[in-house]
Structure formats: structure tokens, C-alpha cells
């Protein structure tokens, strides 16, 4: 931000900036994983064991520190007994894990 004594101006934010898109997708991924894990009543350690992944990697994903890849989504969906659902948006709520149909 540039300051002009009593007035601050903000630079225009580019909504389609690739870095911002990646951040929003990572946050949506983390929230989806957290929501499904807690719906199942699993701890981070239990999910890590199911997915054969380190606990800190699960925590990193849930904190929005990992961009989703198709391979990782498939791997975690299998560990969560779920399907992956996506909508056209890139914000929180645009990606979720849905329980397999009975």
C-alpha cells in the first residue's frame, strides 16, 4: 500500500491471478479433507494411518498448504471411503468429499 499522509490506496487485486487461484484451491482442499475426516470421527493420526501418509502431511493439507492433484484427491478419497466432488468455483466449498452411495 502506498500512503499519502491521511489516505491509503490499495493496488487493484487481480481475481484471476494464478497465485491467488492456487491459494483458494489449497484452502478448499484443506477444508474438504477436514470436514470429511471430522464427519467420520477420525483423528489426524487415524486418517494418516488409513492413507499411509505422515500425520504432518495431513495437517499441512488441512491448513491449506497443499495444492490438490488428481492423484492425491483419489488417494485420500479412497482412505475416506468417499467420492470427490468439484464445482466450477475455486473457493472454499467448491471441492468436497462425499460418502459413497449405499
C-alpha positions as CSV (number, residue, x, y, z in Angstrom):
1,X,0.0,0.0,0.0
2,X,1.2,3.5,-0.8
3,X,0.5,6.1,1.8
4,X,-0.4,9.7,1.1
5,X,-0.4,11.3,4.6
6,X,-4.1,10.7,5.5
7,X,-5.2,8.5,2.7
8,X,-4.1,4.9,1.8
9,X,-4.6,3.4,-1.6
10,X,-4.7,-0.3,-2.4
11,X,-3.4,-1.8,-5.7
12,X,-6.0,-3.4,-7.8
13,X,-6.3,-7.1,-7.0
14,X,-6.4,-9.5,-9.9
15,X,-9.1,-12.1,-9.1
16,X,-7.7,-14.5,-11.8
17,X,-4.1,-14.2,-10.5
18,X,-2.7,-17.8,-10.7
19,X,-1.1,-17.5,-7.2
20,X,-4.4,-16.4,-5.7
21,X,-6.2,-19.2,-7.5
22,X,-3.7,-21.8,-6.2
23,X,-4.2,-20.5,-2.6
24,X,-8.0,-20.7,-2.9
25,X,-7.9,-24.2,-4.3
26,X,-5.5,-25.3,-1.5
27,X,-7.8,-23.8,1.2
28,X,-10.9,-25.6,-0.4
29,X,-8.9,-28.9,-0.5
30,X,-7.9,-28.5,3.2
31,X,-11.5,-27.7,4.3
32,X,-12.9,-30.6,2.4
33,X,-10.4,-33.0,3.9
34,X,-11.0,-31.6,7.4
35,X,-14.8,-31.8,7.1
36,X,-14.9,-35.4,5.8
37,X,-12.4,-36.5,8.5
38,X,-14.3,-35.0,11.3
39,X,-17.6,-36.3,9.9
40,X,-16.2,-39.8,10.1
41,X,-14.9,-39.1,13.6
42,X,-11.3,-39.7,12.7
43,X,-8.3,-38.1,14.2
44,X,-5.4,-36.9,12.1
45,X,-3.4,-39.9,13.2
46,X,-6.2,-42.3,12.2
47,X,-6.6,-40.8,8.7
48,X,-2.8,-40.8,8.3
49,X,-2.7,-44.5,9.0
50,X,-5.6,-45.2,6.6
51,X,-4.0,-43.2,3.9
52,X,-0.5,-44.4,4.6
53,X,0.8,-40.9,4.9
54,X,2.6,-38.9,7.6
55,X,0.4,-37.0,10.1
56,X,2.2,-33.8,9.3
57,X,1.3,-34.1,5.7
58,X,-2.4,-34.5,6.6
59,X,-2.1,-31.4,8.8
60,X,-0.4,-29.5,6.1
61,X,-3.3,-30.3,3.7
62,X,-5.9,-29.3,6.2
63,X,-4.2,-26.0,6.8
64,X,-4.3,-25.1,3.1
65,X,-0.6,-25.7,2.5
66,X,-1.0,-28.3,-0.3
67,X,-2.4,-27.8,-3.8
68,X,-4.7,-30.6,-4.8
69,X,-3.6,-33.0,-7.5
70,X,-5.8,-35.7,-9.1
71,X,-3.6,-38.4,-7.7
72,X,-3.7,-37.0,-4.2
73,X,-7.5,-36.5,-4.4
74,X,-8.0,-40.1,-5.5
75,X,-5.7,-41.4,-2.8
76,X,-7.5,-39.5,0.0
77,X,-10.9,-40.3,-1.3
78,X,-10.1,-44.0,-1.1
79,X,-8.9,-43.5,2.5
80,X,-12.1,-41.6,3.4
81,X,-14.5,-44.1,1.6
82,X,-15.7,-41.2,-0.5
83,X,-16.0,-39.7,-3.9
84,X,-14.5,-36.3,-4.8
85,X,-16.9,-33.6,-5.9
86,X,-15.9,-30.4,-7.7
87,X,-17.9,-27.3,-8.8
88,X,-16.6,-24.7,-11.2
89,X,-15.6,-22.3,-8.5
90,X,-12.3,-22.3,-6.7
91,X,-13.4,-21.1,-3.3
92,X,-14.0,-22.9,-0.1
93,X,-17.0,-25.2,-0.7
94,X,-16.1,-25.8,-4.4
95,X,-14.5,-29.2,-3.5
96,X,-15.8,-31.8,-1.1
97,X,-15.6,-35.5,-0.3
98,X,-19.0,-37.2,-0.5
99,X,-19.7,-40.6,1.1
100,X,-20.1,-43.5,-1.3
101,X,-23.8,-44.1,-2.2
102,X,-25.1,-47.1,-0.2
